Amino acid sequence: MRMLQVLILGIIQGIAEFLPISSSAHLIIFREIFGIGSFITGEFEMSFDIALHFGTLLAILVYFFKDFLKMIKDGFTKGIKTKDGKLLWYIVIATIPAAIFGVLFEEKIDELVRSNYVLILVCLAIMGIIIYLCDKLNKQDKSFKDMKLKDAFIIGCSQVCALIPGFSRSGTTIAAARTLKLNREDAAKFSFYLSAPVVAGAVFIKVLKGEMLSLITYNPTMFTIGVVVSFLSGLLCIKFLLKYLKSHDYNIFMWYRLGIALVCLIILLFK
């Protein structure tokens, strides 16, 4: 039964990490409100969530392997003279704000917000409306080749909001990119690219502190299942979203966010 719940959480992470619906909020909602994975608590909870994020990091690296390879090659040999070289350094610049705020404030924000379920649900609903409006009110007249350094920095700054569960890292970066008139597909891709260094940094810090490795050694099967499932579901979700955005807007994600926030608020009221 416990492994089934781990499998479900892995699927949730793979889907919610890439769709603009907040993976951190969903892991908390399903664990604390719906009781799926409620046995995962304390330091084990944080390490397990990071492991699930590691699975989706692998999904990004595998799916966009050729893209990253070209970016690195052009970035270090041609600088910003090519689209791919420029993208590499834009990703570096865009990562800096989230990295600084993450190191300084992530633990404090987590202590204050992680158990405040009403606040998380309110953020989930409000950000859904913001994403929809940012997409609906802005034209799609820019692609990667039209991006400027200031665009990348602004999108990177938006990631800071994602430290609060419910806002969504992909949601905030996509909303910022659409406000800057980047087309839907490239906005999603840039959001995916940006997640790689941020998640890799979070995993590295957790491993560096030592707790994560000891917990994985204590229960390797659970962590392995979580990582593999989040990796596979993440791959499928990336493919789905990029295809979906070619002919659809973000309307469905707004209604989903509003719906699940309302359902969870009702459950909390009668719990």
ZAMARGU-4260 file (C-alpha; in steps of 0.2 Angstrom, whole numbers, plus 5000, padded with zeros to 4 digits):
<rodrens>
0) 5000/5000/5000 | 5014/5012/5004 | 5023/5009/4988 | 5007/5012/4978 | 5006/5029/4987
5) 5024/5032/4982 | 5020/5028/4964 | 5005/5040/4965 | 5016/5054/4972 | 5029/5051/4958
10) 5016/5053/4945 | 5009/5069/4953 | 5027/5076/4953 | 5030/5072/4935 | 5014/5080/4929
15) 5014/5095/4941 | 5032/5100/4939 | 5029/5104/4920 | 5011/5109/4919 | 5009/5126/4927
20) 5000/5119/4942 | 5013/5119/4956 | 5021/5102/4960 | 5026/5107/4978 | 5008/5112/4982
25) 5001/5096/4974 | 5013/5085/4985 | 5008/5094/5000 | 4989/5093/4996 | 4989/5075/4991
30) 5000/5071/5007 | 4991/5082/5020 | 4973/5084/5013 | 4970/5068/5004 | 4981/5057/5015
35) 4992/5050/5000 | 5009/5047/5007 | 5005/5054/5024 | 5017/5042/5032 | 5031/5052/5024
40) 5035/5065/5037 | 5049/5077/5044 | 5066/5077/5037 | 5061/5062/5027 | 5047/5072/5018
45) 5059/5085/5012 | 5072/5073/5006 | 5059/5063/4997 | 5051/5078/4988 | 5069/5083/4982
50) 5071/5065/4976 | 5055/5067/4966 | 5062/5083/4959 | 5078/5074/4954 | 5067/5062/4944
55) 5060/5077/4934 | 5077/5085/4932 | 5082/5069/4923 | 5067/5070/4912 | 5072/5088/4907
60) 5090/5083/4904 | 5085/5068/4893 | 5071/5076/4883 | 5082/5092/4879 | 5099/5083/4879
65) 5103/5089/4861 | 5097/5107/4865 | 5108/5108/4881 | 5123/5100/4871 | 5121/5114/4857
70) 5119/5128/4870 | 5134/5123/4880 | 5145/5120/4864 | 5139/5137/4856 | 5139/5146/4873
75) 5158/5142/4876 | 5164/5143/4858 | 5153/5157/4850 | 5147/5166/4865 | 5131/5176/4862
80) 5133/5176/4843 | 5121/5162/4840 | 5104/5158/4847 | 5109/5143/4857 | 5125/5152/4864
85) 5114/5166/4869 | 5101/5155/4877 | 5115/5147/4888 | 5120/5163/4895 | 5102/5169/4897
90) 5099/5154/4907 | 5114/5157/4918 | 5108/5175/4921 | 5090/5170/4924 | 5096/5157/4937
95) 5105/5170/4948 | 5090/5178/4957 | 5081/5161/4962 | 5098/5154/4968 | 5102/5169/4979
100) 5084/5169/4987 | 5083/5151/4988 | 5099/5149/4998 | 5094/5164/5009 | 5076/5162/5012
105) 5070/5144/5006 | 5071/5136/5023 | 5062/5151/5032 | 5048/5152/5019 | 5046/5133/5020
110) 5044/5134/5039 | 5031/5148/5038 | 5021/5142/5023 | 5022/5123/5021 | 5009/5119/5034
115) 4998/5134/5030 | 4986/5125/5018 | 4974/5139/5016 | 4988/5151/5010 | 4994/5138/4998
120) 4977/5135/4991 | 4974/5154/4989 | 4991/5155/4980 | 4986/5141/4969 | 4969/5149/4964
125) 4976/5167/4961 | 4991/5161/4951 | 4980/5151/4940 | 4970/5168/4935 | 4987/5177/4933
130) 4994/5164/4921 | 4978/5164/4911 | 4977/5183/4910 | 4996/5185/4906 | 4994/5173/4892
135) 4977/5180/4885 | 4982/5198/4886 | 4998/5197/4877 | 5002/5193/4858 | 5014/5179/4853
140) 5026/5190/4843 | 5043/5184/4850 | 5053/5168/4849 | 5070/5164/4857 | 5080/5173/4844
145) 5071/5189/4849 | 5074/5188/4867 | 5085/5201/4876 | 5095/5199/4892 | 5082/5210/4902
150) 5069/5197/4897 | 5079/5183/4903 | 5082/5192/4920 | 5064/5197/4922 | 5059/5179/4919
155) 5072/5173/4931 | 5066/5185/4945 | 5049/5178/4943 | 5055/5161/4949 | 5058/5169/4967
160) 5039/5168/4969 | 5039/5149/4967 | 5048/5148/4984 | 5030/5149/4990 | 5020/5132/4987
165) 5005/5136/4975 | 5013/5149/4964 | 5022/5136/4953 | 5040/5138/4946 | 5034/5134/4928
170) 5018/5144/4931 | 5027/5160/4936 | 5041/5159/4923 | 5028/5155/4909 | 5017/5170/4915
175) 5032/5181/4915 | 5038/5175/4898 | 5020/5178/4890 | 5020/5195/4898 | 5036/5199/4888
180) 5026/5192/4873 | 5037/5176/4870 | 5026/5163/4861 | 5018/5149/4871 | 5029/5135/4865
185) 5046/5145/4868 | 5039/5152/4885 | 5036/5134/4890 | 5053/5128/4884 | 5063/5142/4892
190) 5054/5138/4908 | 5059/5120/4907 | 5077/5125/4903 | 5077/5136/4918 | 5072/5122/4930
195) 5087/5112/4927 | 5100/5122/4936 | 5088/5127/4950 | 5083/5109/4954 | 5101/5103/4952
200) 5106/5116/4964 | 5093/5111/4977 | 5098/5092/4975 | 5116/5096/4977 | 5113/5107/4993
205) 5103/5093/5001 | 5116/5080/4997 | 5129/5091/5003 | 5121/5093/5020 | 5122/5074/5022
210) 5104/5070/5027 | 5097/5064/5010 | 5111/5051/5007 | 5108/5043/5024 | 5089/5043/5021
215) 5091/5035/5004 | 5102/5021/5011 | 5088/5018/5024 | 5075/5015/5011 | 5082/5014/4994
220) 5067/5005/4986 | 5055/5019/4990 | 5067/5033/4983 | 5071/5023/4968 | 5052/5020/4963
225) 5049/5039/4966 | 5063/5045/4955 | 5059/5032/4941 | 5041/5036/4941 | 5043/5055/4942
230) 5056/5053/4928 | 5044/5043/4916 | 5029/5054/4920 | 5039/5069/4917 | 5045/5064/4900
235) 5027/5061/4895 | 5021/5077/4902 | 5034/5088/4893 | 5030/5080/4877 | 5011/5083/4880
240) 5012/5101/4885 | 5023/5106/4870 | 5011/5098/4858 | 4996/5105/4868 | 5002/5123/4867
245) 5003/5123/4848 | 4984/5125/4847 | 4978/5129/4865 | 4980/5142/4878 | 4981/5141/4897
250) 4963/5142/4900 | 4961/5124/4906 | 4975/5126/4919 | 4966/5141/4927 | 4950/5131/4929
255) 4959/5116/4936 | 4968/5127/4949 | 4952/5135/4954 | 4943/5119/4955 | 4956/5109/4966
260) 4958/5124/4977 | 4940/5125/4980 | 4938/5107/4983 | 4952/5106/4996 | 4946/5122/5005
265) 4929/5113/5007 | 4938/5097/5013 | 4948/5108/5026 | 4932/5116/5032 | 4923/5100/5036
270) 4939/5090/5042
</rodrens>
